[in-house]
């Protein structure tokens, strides 16, 4: 059974899902309804779980997926145990793990494990990938003609390569931003389907996101300025988050941590860059405006953008425009007329 078939099988049997409101729900699957060849495959995977037992009581199919995704971390002593799942999502789940001996000081670490369905969620990623080189599992640029052709043709193998490239971009971005002084988790290791990084929270659970927090007036302005500083560091590192909002910023003991970077955009080689950057700024300003901070998203976006030498007038991919927004319709009309 190849990797794509394995992904599809796990996705079919996965006991975890999200309802319409984004809340976790559990769906009981019946493996006996599978073809005998696939039942045998799953039974074989169960035997290998014995080498890496978790404190976390995962469902049968989730246990196999964790073993497959985190096995190398265990072998290289990056992790010694999986304690609990602290965050579920459509693209990835985050697990609280016990650090292995390879991490100085031990303690807790976070394993972000991408879900098989992410392969299907990448169909409209061209607006973000434009201007980026594709990366392999080692973080190196993909240069093999066969691999590049498979990615361009969207073959099953090519989709796996693109899946890996997104994860590699998140890992590479975390390392670059951490070195530059940004408030992001430390990235320890990457596998084909997971990233091991610093954990923010306590033994009970991970830190909440800003979207779950109402800030005190006295801390709202300093935290807003801290977010702007991080956005400035991103631009200096030639990156735009691409999906930045209060949902992607953790809050713990008065500090913030930016997370979720697979869709980072290159501000130099992407015609959609400023539109994406401006959208990030609007989402951040919307949140802090509700916390009592006076903001001007458009002016802040323009000032930050131009301070790094970038031009604000760019052609925008129509897939990023909202047909219900008069400003976006005006942009489309200008591009259509060539003005």
C-alpha positions as CSV (number, residue, x, y, z in Angstrom):
1,X,0.0,0.0,0.0
2,X,1.6,3.3,-1.1
3,X,1.7,6.5,1.0
4,X,-1.3,8.2,-0.6
5,X,-3.5,5.1,-0.1
6,X,-2.3,5.0,3.5
7,X,-3.3,8.6,4.0
8,X,-6.7,8.0,2.4
9,X,-7.3,4.9,4.6
10,X,-6.4,6.7,7.8
11,X,-8.6,9.6,6.8
12,X,-11.5,7.3,6.2
13,X,-11.1,5.6,9.6
14,X,-10.0,8.6,11.6
15,X,-12.2,8.9,14.7
16,X,-11.6,12.6,15.1
17,X,-13.5,15.3,13.1
18,X,-14.8,18.9,13.5
19,X,-18.4,19.8,13.4
20,X,-19.9,22.9,11.7
21,X,-18.8,25.1,14.6
22,X,-15.2,23.9,14.5
23,X,-15.7,21.8,17.7
24,X,-14.2,18.3,18.1
25,X,-16.5,15.4,17.6
26,X,-15.8,11.7,17.5
27,X,-17.0,9.3,14.9
28,X,-16.9,5.6,15.5
29,X,-15.6,3.7,12.4
30,X,-16.0,0.0,11.7
31,X,-12.8,-1.5,10.3
32,X,-14.6,-4.8,9.6
33,X,-16.3,-3.1,6.6
34,X,-12.9,-2.6,5.0
35,X,-11.4,-5.0,2.3
36,X,-9.4,-7.8,3.9
37,X,-6.2,-6.5,2.5
38,X,-6.7,-3.2,4.3
39,X,-7.7,-4.9,7.5
40,X,-4.5,-6.9,7.4
41,X,-2.5,-3.7,6.8
42,X,-3.9,-2.1,9.9
43,X,-3.4,-5.2,12.0
44,X,0.3,-5.2,10.9
45,X,0.6,-1.6,12.1
46,X,-0.8,-2.4,15.5
47,X,2.1,-4.8,16.1
48,X,4.7,-2.0,15.8
49,X,3.0,0.2,18.4
50,X,4.7,-1.9,21.1
51,X,8.0,-0.1,20.7
52,X,6.5,3.3,21.5
53,X,3.7,3.3,24.0
54,X,1.9,6.5,24.8
55,X,0.4,7.7,28.1
56,X,-2.2,9.3,25.8
57,X,-5.0,6.9,25.2
58,X,-5.4,7.3,21.4
59,X,-7.9,5.5,19.3
60,X,-6.5,2.6,17.3
61,X,-6.1,4.4,14.1
62,X,-4.8,7.6,15.7
63,X,-2.2,5.5,17.5
64,X,-0.9,4.1,14.3
65,X,-0.8,7.6,12.8
66,X,1.1,9.0,15.8
67,X,3.6,6.1,15.6
68,X,4.1,6.7,11.9
69,X,4.4,10.5,12.3
70,X,6.5,10.6,15.5
71,X,8.4,7.4,15.4
72,X,11.7,9.0,14.3
73,X,11.4,11.6,17.0
74,X,11.2,8.7,19.5
75,X,14.1,6.8,17.9
76,X,16.3,9.9,18.1
77,X,15.3,10.6,21.7
78,X,13.6,13.9,20.9
79,X,10.4,12.6,22.6
80,X,9.8,9.9,25.2
81,X,6.0,10.0,25.5
82,X,2.8,11.4,24.1
83,X,0.8,12.8,27.0
84,X,-2.4,14.3,25.5
85,X,-3.8,16.0,22.4
86,X,-4.1,19.7,23.2
87,X,-5.4,21.0,19.9
88,X,-7.4,19.6,17.0
89,X,-7.9,21.1,13.6
90,X,-8.7,20.4,10.0
91,X,-5.1,20.5,8.9
92,X,-3.1,19.4,12.0
93,X,-3.4,18.3,15.6
94,X,-1.0,19.4,18.4
95,X,0.1,16.9,21.1
96,X,1.7,17.6,24.4
97,X,4.8,15.3,24.6
98,X,7.4,14.5,27.2
99,X,10.8,15.6,25.9
100,X,13.5,13.0,25.3
101,X,17.2,13.1,26.3
102,X,18.1,14.9,23.1
103,X,16.5,18.1,24.4
104,X,18.5,19.8,27.1
105,X,16.5,20.4,30.2
106,X,13.7,17.9,29.2
107,X,10.2,19.1,30.1
108,X,7.3,19.4,27.7
109,X,7.4,19.8,23.9
110,X,4.7,20.1,21.3
111,X,4.3,17.9,18.3
112,X,2.3,19.3,15.4
113,X,1.1,16.4,13.4
114,X,-0.5,17.2,10.0
115,X,-3.6,15.3,9.1
116,X,-4.0,13.4,5.8
117,X,-6.8,15.6,4.7
118,X,-4.4,18.5,4.3
119,X,-3.5,16.9,1.0
120,X,-7.0,17.7,-0.2
121,X,-6.9,21.2,1.3
122,X,-3.9,22.3,-0.8
123,X,-5.9,22.6,-4.1
124,X,-6.0,26.4,-4.0
125,X,-2.6,27.1,-2.6
126,X,-1.1,28.7,-5.8
127,X,-1.7,32.2,-4.5
128,X,0.6,31.5,-1.5
129,X,3.2,29.3,-3.2
130,X,3.9,31.8,-6.0
131,X,7.5,33.1,-5.6
132,X,8.5,30.2,-3.2
133,X,10.9,27.5,-4.1
134,X,9.6,24.0,-3.2
135,X,11.5,22.3,-0.3
136,X,12.1,18.6,0.4
137,X,12.0,16.8,3.8
138,X,15.5,18.1,4.5
139,X,14.6,21.7,3.8
140,X,16.5,21.8,0.6
141,X,15.2,23.2,-2.7
142,X,13.6,20.5,-4.9
143,X,15.6,20.5,-8.1
144,X,14.9,17.0,-9.5
145,X,13.0,17.4,-12.8
146,X,10.9,14.3,-12.2
147,X,9.8,15.7,-8.8
148,X,9.0,19.1,-10.2
149,X,7.0,17.6,-13.1
150,X,5.0,15.5,-10.6
151,X,4.2,18.6,-8.6
152,X,3.2,20.6,-11.6
153,X,0.9,17.7,-12.9
154,X,-0.6,17.3,-9.4
155,X,0.0,13.5,-9.4
156,X,-0.4,11.6,-6.2
157,X,3.3,11.6,-5.7
158,X,3.5,15.3,-6.5
159,X,0.8,16.0,-3.9
160,X,2.9,14.3,-1.3
161,X,5.9,16.4,-2.3
162,X,3.8,19.6,-2.0
163,X,2.5,18.4,1.4
164,X,6.1,18.0,2.6
165,X,7.1,21.3,1.2
166,X,4.5,23.1,3.2
167,X,5.7,21.4,6.4
168,X,9.3,22.2,5.5
169,X,8.4,25.9,5.1
170,X,6.9,26.0,8.5
171,X,9.9,24.4,10.1
172,X,12.4,26.6,8.2
173,X,10.4,29.8,9.0
174,X,10.3,28.9,12.8
175,X,14.0,28.5,12.8
176,X,14.7,31.7,10.9
177,X,12.3,33.8,12.9
178,X,13.5,32.4,16.2
179,X,17.1,33.3,15.3
180,X,15.9,36.8,14.3
181,X,14.3,37.4,17.8
182,X,10.7,36.8,17.0
183,X,8.2,35.4,19.5
184,X,7.8,31.9,18.0
185,X,8.3,28.4,19.4
186,X,11.7,26.9,19.1
187,X,11.7,24.3,16.3
188,X,13.6,21.1,17.3
189,X,13.0,18.6,14.5
190,X,10.9,17.8,11.5
191,X,9.7,14.6,10.0
192,X,7.8,14.0,6.8
193,X,4.5,14.7,8.5
194,X,5.2,16.5,11.8
195,X,7.2,19.2,13.5
196,X,8.5,19.1,17.1
197,X,8.7,22.5,18.8
198,X,8.7,24.3,22.1
199,X,5.6,24.0,24.2
200,X,3.6,27.0,25.5
201,X,1.4,26.2,28.5
202,X,1.4,23.9,31.5
203,X,0.9,20.3,32.4
204,X,-2.9,20.6,32.0
205,X,-3.0,22.1,28.6
206,X,-1.6,24.5,26.0
207,X,-1.8,28.3,26.1
208,X,-5.1,29.8,24.8
209,X,-5.0,31.9,21.7
210,X,-5.6,35.7,21.8
211,X,-9.1,35.0,20.3
212,X,-10.0,33.4,23.6
213,X,-8.7,36.3,25.7
214,X,-10.1,39.7,26.7
215,X,-7.1,41.8,27.5
216,X,-6.8,44.4,30.2
217,X,-6.6,48.0,28.9
218,X,-3.1,48.3,30.4
219,X,-1.7,45.3,28.4
220,X,-3.5,45.7,25.1
221,X,-1.4,48.5,23.7
222,X,2.0,46.9,24.7
223,X,0.9,43.5,23.2
224,X,-0.3,45.2,20.0
225,X,3.1,46.9,19.6
226,X,4.7,43.5,20.3
227,X,2.7,41.9,17.5
228,X,3.8,44.8,15.1
229,X,7.4,44.2,16.1
230,X,7.0,40.5,15.1
231,X,5.4,41.4,11.8
232,X,8.3,43.7,11.2
233,X,10.8,40.9,11.9
234,X,8.8,38.7,9.5
235,X,9.2,41.2,6.7
236,X,12.9,41.6,7.5
237,X,13.2,37.8,7.0
238,X,11.3,38.2,3.7
239,X,8.2,36.5,5.0
240,X,4.5,37.2,5.4
241,X,2.5,35.0,7.7
242,X,-0.4,34.7,5.3
243,X,-3.0,33.7,7.8
244,X,-2.2,35.9,10.8
245,X,-5.0,36.7,13.3
246,X,-5.8,36.4,17.0
247,X,-6.4,32.7,16.3
248,X,-2.7,32.2,15.5
249,X,-1.2,34.0,18.5
250,X,-0.9,32.2,21.8
251,X,-1.2,34.1,25.1
252,X,0.6,32.9,28.3
253,X,1.6,34.8,31.4
254,X,1.3,38.1,29.6
255,X,3.5,37.1,26.6
256,X,2.6,36.2,23.1
257,X,3.8,33.5,20.7
258,X,3.0,33.4,17.0
259,X,2.2,30.0,15.5
260,X,1.1,28.3,12.2
261,X,3.5,29.2,9.4
262,X,3.1,26.7,6.6
263,X,1.5,29.2,4.2
264,X,4.2,31.9,4.5
265,X,4.4,34.2,1.5
266,X,7.5,35.7,-0.2
267,X,7.0,39.5,-0.3
268,X,9.4,39.8,-3.2
269,X,8.3,37.2,-5.7
270,X,4.5,37.0,-5.2
271,X,2.1,39.3,-7.0
272,X,-0.5,38.8,-4.2
273,X,2.0,39.6,-1.4
274,X,0.7,43.0,-0.4
275,X,-2.9,42.0,-0.5
276,X,-2.2,39.0,1.8
277,X,-0.1,41.2,4.1
278,X,-2.8,43.9,4.3
279,X,-5.3,41.2,5.2
280,X,-3.1,40.0,8.0
281,X,-2.8,43.5,9.3
282,X,-6.6,44.1,9.1
283,X,-7.3,40.9,11.2
284,X,-4.8,41.9,13.8
285,X,-6.1,45.5,14.0
286,X,-9.7,44.2,14.2
287,X,-8.9,42.2,17.3
288,X,-7.0,44.9,19.1
289,X,-9.6,47.5,18.2
290,X,-12.0,45.4,20.2
291,X,-9.5,45.5,23.1
292,X,-9.6,49.3,23.1
293,X,-6.5,50.0,21.0
294,X,-7.0,52.7,18.3
295,X,-5.6,51.3,15.0
296,X,-5.5,52.2,11.3
297,X,-4.8,48.9,9.5
298,X,-4.3,50.3,6.1
299,X,-1.9,53.0,7.2
300,X,0.1,50.6,9.4
301,X,0.3,48.1,6.5
302,X,1.5,50.7,4.0
303,X,4.1,52.2,6.4
304,X,5.5,48.8,7.4
305,X,5.6,47.5,3.9
306,X,7.3,50.6,2.4
307,X,9.8,50.7,5.3
308,X,11.2,47.5,3.9
309,X,11.4,48.9,0.4
310,X,8.4,47.1,-1.1
311,X,5.8,48.7,-3.4
312,X,2.2,48.7,-2.4
313,X,0.8,48.7,-6.0
314,X,0.7,45.1,-7.1
315,X,-1.4,42.9,-9.3
316,X,-3.6,40.7,-7.2
317,X,-4.7,37.1,-7.9
318,X,-8.5,37.3,-8.3
319,X,-8.8,34.2,-6.0
320,X,-7.9,36.4,-3.1
321,X,-10.5,39.0,-3.8
322,X,-13.9,39.1,-2.2
323,X,-16.7,39.8,-4.7
324,X,-18.9,41.2,-1.9
325,X,-16.3,43.8,-0.9
326,X,-16.5,47.1,-2.9
327,X,-12.8,47.7,-2.5
328,X,-11.9,44.3,-3.9
329,X,-14.3,44.8,-6.8
330,X,-12.6,48.1,-7.6
331,X,-9.2,46.3,-7.6
332,X,-10.5,43.7,-10.0
333,X,-12.0,46.4,-12.3
334,X,-8.6,48.2,-12.4
335,X,-6.7,45.1,-13.2
336,X,-9.3,44.1,-15.8
337,X,-9.0,47.4,-17.6
338,X,-5.2,47.5,-17.4
339,X,-5.1,50.8,-15.5
